[in-house]
Amino acid sequence: MTCLALGTFATLLGVAWAPVASAQSDMEQSTFTITEPLEVGSFTLQPGTYLIRTLPLATNRYTVQVTNVERTTVFATVLAVPHLLQRGEMIPETRFIYYATAPGQPKALRTWFAGDVSNGQDIVYSKGRAMELAAAAKAPVIAIPDEVKVAEYKSVPLEIVTPEKQVKPYVAPVVQKAPEPAPPVVAEARPVKHKQLPKTASHVPLFAALGLLSLGGAFGLRIFANPTA
């Protein structure tokens, strides 16, 4: 009975988890249609309808794969790094951002935003192609050495190619957080000083009363001791 109960629980858990896992994977993919050639990480796609999706690779880098809608044919497998939205930066409505290329060359995909995910994926190009794109677009391009294989994507060093064709090490961007509000100022609690009561002017009346009381007591004792006096 125990085994049967555990098996039933595992089955129910799997059924409940399946839609959640499917929804999470669907967020990182989308279909798109192009009517002219499109360059994606040194691969050129011809006009048609494609499926693009991300595959986790390592910390701060992903593999972006382009296939047919049925996922039976892979047309491009490229390296990408997260495009973190900075403060004040809005998600573009097109979801596809392109580099400006030289006349006669196909458009080149720069950044892709998947579904409702707030962060995008910056496509990485080979260094030789990155030199051309950076000069034409007047913008830096993330690059890897030429002739790098897919199996090396996880550890290959990343570089930045500037429009001046300078090569610099790639530094992963950090999200700029809004400054935190200053903590409220709390007044320092100070001990309350109690006012001292004013002192009496003199103790003479008290001493006088005590003296009279003593004399009266002595006189009373004398009368009590000698009743015939």
N, C-alpha and C positions, 0 to 999 in steps of 0.2 A: 504493500500500500504506500509506503514511503517513497519508493522509486517511482510509482505511478504518479504520485502527487508532484514530485520534483520534475518529472518529465512534462506534466501538464503545465506547470508554472513556466518552464523554459520555453515551451511552445508559445504560450501567451505572450511572454516577454519578447520573443522574436517577432511575432506578428505586430506587436505594438511598436517596436523599434524600427521595423523595416520602412514605414513611411517617413519617419524622421530622417533616417540615413539617406533615403532617396532624395528627400527635399534638400538636404545639405549639399549633396553632390550636384543637383540640378542648378544650384545657385552659382556654381563655378563653370557653367557652360551656356552656350547660346548658339543659335543658327544665324547665318547671315548670307546674303546674296550679293554678288558683285557682277558688274556688267563690263568690267575692264580688268586687265591684269593687276594683281596686288602682290607686293613683296612683303613677306613675313620672315624676318630673320634670315635673310639670304636665300629663302625659297620663294619662288614666284608661282602664285596661284592664278589659274586661268578663270575666265568668267564662269560662274556657276553658283550653286548653293552648297554651303559647307557647315560643319559643326566645329566649333572651337571650344576647347575646355582646358582647365588647368589640372596638373598632376603634381602633388607635393614632391619636392625633391630633397631639400635641405633647409636649414635655417636661412631665412631671407632670400630664398631663390626657389623658382618653380620651373616646371616644364610646361610649355604651352603647346598643345597638339591640335592640328587641324586635320579633320577627316571628312569623309562623306557623311551624310546624315545617318546612314545605317552603321557607321563605325567599322566598315569592312575594309576600307582603304585609307592609309595614312599618307597625307600629302606634305605635311611639314611637322617637324618636332624641333622646337627652338627653346632656348633658355630665356627666362624672364625673371625680373626682380619686382617686388611689390612697389607700386606707386602710391605712397601714403599721402593722403590729402592734407595739405597744410591749412593752417587757420585762415579762413576767408576764401579758400578754394572750393569751388562748386563742382559737383559731378556733371560732366558734359552730357547733354541730351543725346548726342549721337552714339556714345559708348565706344566709338572708334576714332582715335586721334592719329593723324598722319604727319609724316615729315614732308616738307616741301622738297621735291626732287628736281633734278636738272631736266630741261626740255627733252622729250622723247623717252624718258624713263618712267616705269610704272610707279604708282604711289607706293610708299613704304609705311607699314604700320608702326606707329610709335608707342601707343598705349591702348590697351583694351580694358574696358570695365565690364565685368560680367554681371548680368541680372541686376539685383538690388544690392549687390555688394558695394560698400562705400569706397574701398580701395581698388585700384586697378593693377594692371601688370605692364611694366615697361619691357618692351622687346629688346633683346640683346642681339647685336650684329657682329659679324666678323670685323677685325680691325681694318682690313682694306676697304670694305664697304662702308664702315663707320666713318672713315676719313672723307669719303665722297658725300655721304649724307650730312655730316656736320658742316662741311663747306657750303653745300647747297641750301641747307635749312637755316644756317646761321645759329645753330643750337648744338649743345653737347649731345653726344651719343654714347650709350653704354656699349662697350665692346669686349670681345674675347679674342685671343690670338687666332689667326687663320688656321684652317684645317683641323679644328678641334672636333672630336667625335662626341656623339651623344653620351657615351659612357663616361666622358670626362666632365660633363656639365656640373656635376656635384662639387668638384674641387677646383675647377679651372679658375685662375685669378681673373677678376673683373677690372676693367679700366674705363676711364672716361676720355673720349676723344673730343677736343675742343674745335670750334670753327677755324682756329689758327693751326689746326693739325698737331696740337700738342697732346701728349698722352700723360694722363695723371691717374693715380690709384683711385679706385671707386670707393666711396664712403657711403654706407647705407644711410638714407635720410631718417631723421627723427621727427616725429610729429610735434609741432609747436603747440604747447598747451597754453590756454589763456591764463594770465596771471591770477593767482588766487587772491581773493579779497583779504584785506588786512584784518587781523583779529580785532574784535571790539575792545575798546579801552575800558578797563574796569578800574574804578577809583579804589585806591588803596585804603583798606580799613585801618583806622587808627583807634587806639584805646581811648575811651572817654574818661576824661579827668573829672573826678567828683570834687565839687567845691567843699572846702572845709567850713564847718559851722563857726561862726564868730565866738571867740572866747569871752567868758564873763569878765566883767571889769575887775572883780576882786573876790577873794574867798573870806573876807572879814565877816560878812553877815552870817556865813555858815559857822564859823568858829564861835561867834557870839551866841548863836542859838544853842550850840553844843555846850557852851559854858553855863548858860542859864539852866539847861536841862540837868547838868551835873549837880549844880547847887541845889536845885529843887529836889533831886533824888537824895542827896545827902541830908537835907533838912527833914525829909520824910522819914528816913531811916532813924534819925535821932529821936524823933517823936515816938516812933514805934518802939524803940529800945527803952525809953524812959517815959512811960505814960503819966507819971505823977508830976513831971516837971512843969 
